[in-house]
Amino acid sequence: MLKIIPGEVSVPDFHQYLLGTVSPRPICFASTISNDGIANLAPYSFFNAFSSNPPTVVFSSNRRVAGNTTKDTLHNVEANGEVVINAVSYKIVQQMALSSVNYPADVSEFDKVGLTPIASEMIAPPRVKESPVQMECRVNRIISLGETPGAGNLIVCDVLCMHVEESILDVEGKIDPHKIDLMGRMGRAFYCRASGDAISKIHRPVTVIGIGVDQLPDSIRLSTVLTGNDLAQLAAVPNLPSQEEVQASLKELGASIPDDPQAKHQLAQSLIAEDNVVGAFAVLL
Ligand SMILES: Cc1cc2nc3c(=O)[nH]c(=O)nc-3n(C[C@H](O)[C@H](O)[C@H](O)COP(=O)(O)O)c2cc1C
């Protein structure tokens, strides 16, 4: 394995190893306002939600590596402690990317990228109309991680209010990932679009205590066909299926079970892929 020690590679190189690994990251499209009333818009992907109650999100405005300067967003939140965090969906991704350009502080990125500022209800910075979710936030504290080039300034935000566009909701009123169609930032110039085939479901209720990989019979656990993902799906059952369940499942499958262990494990693997874990056990046991 390649071993990378911070300080032994350049800051930009380390930055890219970090970003390529901590990835994909959600994008905080931050709108702030200067004390001169200039609205500012910039993307920040060192960003996440850290608490639901109190509702807290955090993003980091880092010191530029070239020149060790700080950014307009940081200056604005230091001045008045208010920010709107707008979600970035595919339909505005290019406008978001353009807003990251170093426009001077007296230029509003809203004008430069052609997005529409609309008034917030609780704070002064405007929201991005075209964004499917906008969170009005008050800055709780700013934590400086140092004065060196690349150092972060964690902007800890209390969420005061969320505005959610109805068209991104499903029939149960929950946010539908395909409809919100969010973008994630990866390393270098890579992004990913979090909808369509990029999305999969894993149902794993934390209250159902699976038997664990260590409790699978050796003939399964040491398989040269089944992958770690396959074994984990088998190991998630609370109990090994009973003889009756195995027999019922075999009857339902109707297929003859191959004698060859490789072929048997391949059949089980295809059943796991179809979410038929009992059927896979029936074949394997
Ligand atoms: C998708 C994306 C994510 C970014 N994430 C960050 C980040 O997490 N922290 C940071 O300091 N800069 C980040 N940047 C760069 C800033 O957006 C850029 O420096 C911008 O000019 C800052 O604008 P401001 O001076 O108006 O705040 C990101 C850029 C893009 C395109």
The ligand as an ORCA input file, in Angstrom:
! r2SCAN-3c Opt
* xyz 0 1
  C     -17.897     21.986     -5.402
  C     -16.922     22.868     -4.701
  C     -16.655     22.665     -3.360
  C     -15.779     23.500     -2.661
  N     -15.554     23.263     -1.353
  C     -14.780     24.103     -0.640
  C     -14.601     23.903      0.761
  O     -15.142     22.969      1.360
  N     -13.824     24.787      1.435
  C     -13.236     25.842      0.818
  O     -12.568     26.631      1.488
  N     -13.395     26.046     -0.514
  C     -14.156     25.220     -1.243
  N     -14.336     25.428     -2.576
  C     -13.720     26.616     -3.202
  C     -14.548     27.877     -2.923
  O     -15.867     27.730     -3.431
  C     -13.882     29.069     -3.617
  O     -12.656     29.324     -2.981
  C     -14.747     30.307     -3.638
  O     -14.140     31.265     -4.475
  C     -14.944     30.918     -2.288
  O     -15.805     32.012     -2.454
  P     -15.984     33.181     -1.433
  O     -14.662     33.909     -1.339
  O     -17.063     34.006     -2.050
  O     -16.392     32.596     -0.115
  C     -15.159     24.588     -3.323
  C     -15.400     24.772     -4.697
  C     -16.265     23.926     -5.367
  C     -16.527     24.144     -6.835
*
